[in-house]
Amino acid sequence: MDFLILYKAYCEQITDAPPNYHDFIGIATVGIALGNRCHLPFGDSRIYPNIWMIILGNSSISRKTTSMNIGKRLLNEVCPETIFPNEFSTERIQGLLENRPAGCFFFSEFIALTGLLQRDYMSGAKGFLADLFDSPFSYKRETERKTISIKNPAISIVSATTQSWFMERMRESDLLGRFLPRFLMITPEKKRTMIALPPEADKEKRHALVKELREILSMEGVFSISQEAKKYFEDWYRILMELPVTSRTDAFVNRLQVYALKFAMILNVIKQKNLHISRESMKQACDMMYAVFRSLTAIEKDDLVFGRVQNNMRKIIDCLRRNGGRLPKSALLNNTHLSSKEFAEAITTLREMERVKLTKERTAKKPVEFYELAEEISTGTA
């Protein structure tokens, strides 16, 4: 039985979250369950199936937390030791990981994690976690009272936030730093259904998921890659490295190489029930990472911009999207709360970039100017 197919079928009966949330959270759930019992040799190091991801979406209606909690509850039933606490000090978490080096931090709001890491007593925690992401064979730290030794860490972080909050709060130094680029940014696909009143969860499907996850817990060893899968990955990686990136997205894109291998490991466990990565598993993993790349570049194009004019451009884009992609100039100016000068600077730049198109309609009194999103015009969507 394919865990991911069953997991999506279970989730889609009880929540109308975007379908790709279930793909990524389902895969992360299996990776967390595998922990550090399986690895893929990678030069002089190892790759474990640990995942860092941030689920992006609109508040409430995208069901980010609901989606996360389904995977978290399964883990809590099958292997509760893999769920780490949400409140900790640097010293406490180092002591915890010394005894439990594999598991996951779940934060339903990324702001809670960033707030925690900014506290005075958490000095050095962000760098410490970034070091553990790469799963060194052993991490040691001397304190005044004792020596901390963490062996073969496989730490996952699953979090969520609204895209608007994320773009408003993230500084350019965050995007270019060591911590944030280790996360996969998951943007929502279009919803397929609307569920006003979720039905009771299917107990048989849940029992089957628990059974599958418990079987996965028994797997351990070293992954290998079939020749066909290796060839596919090498060709894909060559293409990935030739794709255009900016200084803000470069670090994120470079991580997709390792994430493709992590996902291939997990997908192979799900589909093939063994540690020999097939071409099918590798292709699906690479396809998912390419989708992440496309959404990442779309975010960078629209939102990962800084400075007064760029922020005003984003306000205009967001306002048009919320209102069907088209508004009269007067309404757009009022809704964005920009001054006439700020609006003129931003809208001129958007028109030069061909992101926004100006049209005029005749009325009984005088022509009315409308602004439209160019992307909505080209795709024919409202």
Phi, psi and omega in degrees: 000136181276112183304317186292320177297315179295320181297315180295319179297321178295312183295317187289347175280338188241356176209148178260033176295156176306137185303325184289341173302317183292324177301307186288320180289323176299316178294317178299321180300315179294319178299320178296318179295323179292326176059227180254019179279342180232144176209162176245123177300138183215090185063233181266014181227191180228151172249124174258161183277036177276142186233135168249124180214150173238119177275119180258144178176171178291153180297135174070300190290341180273348176062042181297307182294321177303315180296316179299318186292335177295312178294320181297320181293322177299314179297321180297331179277322186269317183213072186301337181293346180277353181261116182273158180290155180271343178244127181196161170256167179301315182295318182295317183289329176295319177294321179296314183290339176298324180264333181229080188283358180232131179167193187220141168263123176254124175232111181295340174229122180300331178300328179294320178292313181295323178296318179298315184289345180269355180291153184302318184283359178257019180305127178088352185293321181297315178294323178299313180294322178298321177297320183287336179305321183279006172051064175295155179301323180207137176243126181235143176214132178269129172244176180295331185261328182197175177259127177268129179228115180246121184253133177050057180290142174223083188260126175252153172225123177240122184218178182206156174193170175279146181296323181296316178298316183301314183288330180285325187267334184287127176271161180298327178296329177294317182293331182262001183276194184267335190275299186299319181296353176279351181269144166276130177263115184254109178267151187284140166283170177291137179295145178267331183220169172235126180240106181285320182231099182299135177283170176297141181298146179287111185293325180293317178296319180295319178299319179295322178295317178299317179299315180298316182293324178293325176293323179297327179300338182277351184276136176202156179136197185250128178285150170231165183238129178294157180300321180295318179292321179298315180297318180297316182296317181297318178295317179296317182296322178299317179293317181302317183290344179266352181287144182291134177226169175243175179298333182280333183255350186303313183295323177296314183295320180299331179287341183295335176301308181291321180295325177299320179290321177299314181293323178297320177300309184294314180298326179291323175298319181293313189270318186259344181060031177212179185253019178252103190292123181272166176297323180300313180294319180295317180297315180297319179296315180294322177298319180293322179290328176293323176297321177296318178300315181297317179291325179295316179292328176293319177297315181298320181295321185268321197231331183280061182232152187228161182101162186298309183295317181296320178295323177292325175299318180295321178300319180293315179301313181299318181295317178296319180296320180292341185242037173079010176087003184207131179212151170296152181305316183298318180292320179295319178296316180294317185289332179273348179059034178264152173287164181300321180292314179298317180297316182298318179297313184289316184291327177297316179296318179297321178291321178294327178278358182061032175271332182228142181242138178262129174231160179232140177236136179281139174233178181297330184266303183199162177298143179247130179274134176239144172247136181233145172289127182297326180295325179289325180294315185290330182266347180078016179265160181271000000 
